[in-house]
Amino acid sequence: MEDVKTCHYNKDGCFSVKTSRSTESPLSIWHKHWSVDVPPKIKSFSWCVLHDGIPTRRNLQRRSMLKEVGMK
């Protein structure tokens, strides 16, 4: 997916600092994530997945918690 420049305009078609700040920030996205009506363990698991916190082989090797083993 390519990066795309976007501008958010107000109702008059003009760009302003206020309209740029009214777009979704990372904080508002996380607020929505934690306010979804699902069990807490699902929220926690999805947070770990999104922050690369699941102890996969790759993550354990990156943290030097698992020696690199040749692929079989």
Z-matrix of the N, CA and C atoms (Angstrom, degrees):
N
C 1 1.435
C 2 1.525 1 108.41
N 3 1.291 2 116.88 1 133.34
C 4 1.453 3 122.10 2 -177.51
C 5 1.522 4 110.99 3 -90.58
N 6 1.332 5 115.87 4 150.43
C 7 1.450 6 120.87 5 173.65
C 8 1.517 7 108.91 6 -71.80
N 9 1.318 8 115.46 7 142.87
C 10 1.452 9 120.24 8 -179.48
C 11 1.525 10 108.50 9 -131.35
N 12 1.318 11 116.88 10 132.70
C 13 1.461 12 120.40 11 175.47
C 14 1.528 13 107.99 12 -79.11
N 15 1.314 14 115.76 13 132.82
C 16 1.456 15 119.34 14 177.89
C 17 1.514 16 109.52 15 -133.34
N 18 1.300 17 116.45 16 148.54
C 19 1.461 18 122.62 17 174.52
C 20 1.511 19 107.33 18 -124.45
N 21 1.304 20 115.64 19 140.19
C 22 1.452 21 120.11 20 178.67
C 23 1.518 22 107.81 21 -108.95
N 24 1.300 23 115.55 22 122.29
C 25 1.454 24 121.42 23 -175.92
C 26 1.529 25 109.61 24 -104.27
N 27 1.337 26 115.36 25 155.73
C 28 1.465 27 118.97 26 175.76
C 29 1.527 28 109.04 27 -82.10
N 30 1.329 29 116.74 28 -172.49
C 31 1.478 30 120.82 29 -176.26
C 32 1.523 31 113.09 30 -62.55
N 33 1.341 32 116.68 31 -26.81
C 34 1.461 33 120.82 32 -179.92
C 35 1.528 34 112.83 33 -83.69
N 36 1.326 35 116.95 34 -4.18
C 37 1.454 36 120.79 35 -179.68
C 38 1.513 37 113.50 36 88.23
N 39 1.342 38 117.30 37 12.71
C 40 1.459 39 121.47 38 -179.54
C 41 1.519 40 110.21 39 -106.71
N 42 1.318 41 115.00 40 145.18
C 43 1.453 42 120.58 41 176.30
C 44 1.521 43 108.89 42 -84.97
N 45 1.328 44 116.31 43 140.08
C 46 1.460 45 120.14 44 174.18
C 47 1.522 46 108.72 45 -144.80
N 48 1.330 47 115.64 46 163.25
C 49 1.460 48 119.89 47 178.08
C 50 1.516 49 109.87 48 -62.21
N 51 1.322 50 116.87 49 -37.85
C 52 1.467 51 121.09 50 -179.77
C 53 1.525 52 110.97 51 -60.55
N 54 1.330 53 117.67 52 -43.56
C 55 1.465 54 119.18 53 -179.74
C 56 1.520 55 111.20 54 -69.91
N 57 1.325 56 117.64 55 -31.58
C 58 1.466 57 119.02 56 178.59
C 59 1.517 58 110.99 57 -69.60
N 60 1.318 59 117.66 58 -32.31
C 61 1.461 60 121.02 59 179.44
C 62 1.516 61 112.67 60 -81.24
N 63 1.318 62 117.38 61 -16.64
C 64 1.463 63 119.38 62 -178.28
C 65 1.522 64 112.70 63 -81.91
N 66 1.324 65 116.89 64 -7.76
C 67 1.457 66 119.25 65 177.24
C 68 1.520 67 109.16 66 -72.95
N 69 1.311 68 116.83 67 167.86
C 70 1.461 69 120.22 68 -176.97
C 71 1.517 70 110.94 69 -68.88
N 72 1.299 71 115.09 70 123.47
C 73 1.459 72 121.11 71 176.35
C 74 1.521 73 108.26 72 -94.20
N 75 1.329 74 117.61 73 164.43
C 76 1.469 75 119.78 74 176.01
C 77 1.525 76 112.45 75 -56.50
N 78 1.334 77 117.00 76 -32.85
C 79 1.463 78 119.47 77 179.53
C 80 1.520 79 111.60 78 -66.89
N 81 1.336 80 117.33 79 -40.43
C 82 1.463 81 119.11 80 179.76
C 83 1.527 82 110.87 81 -69.05
N 84 1.330 83 116.53 82 -31.51
C 85 1.466 84 119.58 83 177.36
C 86 1.520 85 109.81 84 -65.86
N 87 1.354 86 117.53 85 -43.39
C 88 1.461 87 120.10 86 178.82
C 89 1.519 88 111.39 87 -68.71
N 90 1.319 89 117.19 88 -32.83
C 91 1.470 90 119.36 89 175.82
C 92 1.525 91 109.52 90 -61.83
N 93 1.322 92 116.40 91 -43.22
C 94 1.467 93 120.02 92 177.40
C 95 1.526 94 110.89 93 -64.10
N 96 1.336 95 116.14 94 -40.22
C 97 1.465 96 120.67 95 179.83
C 98 1.525 97 110.66 96 -57.80
N 99 1.325 98 116.64 97 -47.49
C 100 1.462 99 120.12 98 -176.28
C 101 1.526 100 112.96 99 -77.81
N 102 1.341 101 118.25 100 -16.58
C 103 1.460 102 119.40 101 -179.12
C 104 1.533 103 113.40 102 -94.94
N 105 1.325 104 118.33 103 0.95
C 106 1.461 105 121.96 104 178.40
C 107 1.533 106 109.04 105 -68.25
N 108 1.311 107 115.92 106 143.00
C 109 1.460 108 121.19 107 -177.08
C 110 1.536 109 111.09 108 -85.10
N 111 1.328 110 115.12 109 75.54
C 112 1.463 111 122.69 110 174.59
C 113 1.526 112 107.52 111 -134.18
N 114 1.321 113 118.15 112 161.84
C 115 1.460 114 119.44 113 179.70
C 116 1.532 115 111.68 114 -58.49
N 117 1.346 116 116.99 115 146.47
C 118 1.467 117 120.74 116 -178.72
C 119 1.521 118 114.09 117 -55.84
N 120 1.339 119 117.83 118 -34.52
C 121 1.463 120 118.27 119 -179.03
C 122 1.528 121 111.31 120 -67.21
N 123 1.322 122 118.31 121 -28.55
C 124 1.470 123 121.64 122 176.59
C 125 1.527 124 109.38 123 -70.77
N 126 1.334 125 117.45 124 -42.84
C 127 1.463 126 121.33 125 177.78
C 128 1.531 127 109.96 126 -61.23
N 129 1.321 128 116.82 127 -45.28
C 130 1.463 129 120.76 128 -178.79
C 131 1.521 130 111.40 129 -64.64
N 132 1.338 131 116.42 130 -43.40
C 133 1.456 132 120.38 131 179.28
C 134 1.520 133 111.04 132 -62.51
N 135 1.337 134 117.00 133 -45.28
C 136 1.470 135 119.43 134 -179.14
C 137 1.526 136 110.78 135 -65.27
N 138 1.332 137 117.81 136 -35.66
C 139 1.459 138 121.22 137 176.32
C 140 1.530 139 110.14 138 -62.60
N 141 1.338 140 116.44 139 -44.10
C 142 1.473 141 120.60 140 178.23
C 143 1.527 142 111.45 141 -62.51
N 144 1.321 143 116.89 142 -41.59
C 145 1.466 144 120.53 143 179.22
C 146 1.525 145 110.17 144 -62.58
N 147 1.328 146 117.07 145 -45.80
C 148 1.461 147 121.00 146 -177.56
C 149 1.527 148 112.81 147 -68.85
N 150 1.310 149 117.25 148 -24.36
C 151 1.463 150 121.01 149 179.27
C 152 1.533 151 112.17 150 -102.52
N 153 1.314 152 116.46 151 17.00
C 154 1.466 153 122.54 152 176.55
C 155 1.529 154 111.02 153 56.85
N 156 1.339 155 116.54 154 42.10
C 157 1.455 156 121.19 155 -175.75
C 158 1.515 157 114.99 156 -104.71
N 159 1.309 158 118.19 157 3.15
C 160 1.453 159 121.31 158 178.80
C 161 1.533 160 108.00 159 -79.56
N 162 1.343 161 117.74 160 132.61
C 163 1.467 162 119.58 161 -175.91
C 164 1.531 163 113.45 162 -74.23
N 165 1.323 164 115.44 163 67.16
C 166 1.461 165 120.15 164 175.49
C 167 1.524 166 108.79 165 -78.30
N 168 1.305 167 117.01 166 167.49
C 169 1.463 168 121.02 167 179.52
C 170 1.525 169 110.45 168 -56.83
N 171 1.310 170 116.47 169 -43.51
C 172 1.470 171 121.23 170 -179.30
C 173 1.528 172 110.90 171 -61.73
N 174 1.341 173 117.00 172 -45.95
C 175 1.464 174 120.04 173 -179.99
C 176 1.521 175 111.85 174 -66.11
N 177 1.323 176 117.05 175 -39.25
C 178 1.460 177 119.80 176 178.64
C 179 1.521 178 111.25 177 -65.74
N 180 1.329 179 117.50 178 -38.91
C 181 1.460 180 120.62 179 177.17
C 182 1.531 181 110.45 180 -67.31
N 183 1.311 182 116.67 181 -39.56
C 184 1.470 183 120.94 182 179.83
C 185 1.522 184 111.05 183 -63.34
N 186 1.320 185 117.04 184 -33.30
C 187 1.464 186 121.99 185 179.85
C 188 1.525 187 112.40 186 -90.12
N 189 1.315 188 116.86 187 6.80
C 190 1.479 189 123.28 188 -178.98
C 191 1.526 190 111.83 189 58.85
N 192 1.312 191 116.47 190 36.13
C 193 1.454 192 121.35 191 177.95
C 194 1.529 193 110.46 192 -103.49
N 195 1.325 194 116.61 193 -6.08
C 196 1.444 195 122.03 194 -179.18
C 197 1.517 196 107.20 195 -144.88
N 198 1.309 197 115.45 196 128.99
C 199 1.463 198 119.01 197 178.12
C 200 1.512 199 109.12 198 -70.90
N 201 1.338 200 115.15 199 146.12
C 202 1.458 201 119.04 200 178.63
C 203 1.517 202 108.96 201 -68.30
N 204 1.306 203 114.64 202 129.93
C 205 1.455 204 121.50 203 -179.79
C 206 1.514 205 107.29 204 -117.05
N 207 1.350 206 116.56 205 139.67
C 208 1.461 207 120.19 206 179.40
C 209 1.525 208 111.13 207 -60.69
N 210 1.290 209 116.08 208 145.45
C 211 1.459 210 121.42 209 179.38
C 212 1.521 211 109.97 210 -69.41
N 213 1.297 212 116.62 211 140.13
C 214 1.462 213 121.23 212 178.78
C 215 1.494 214 110.36 213 -99.51
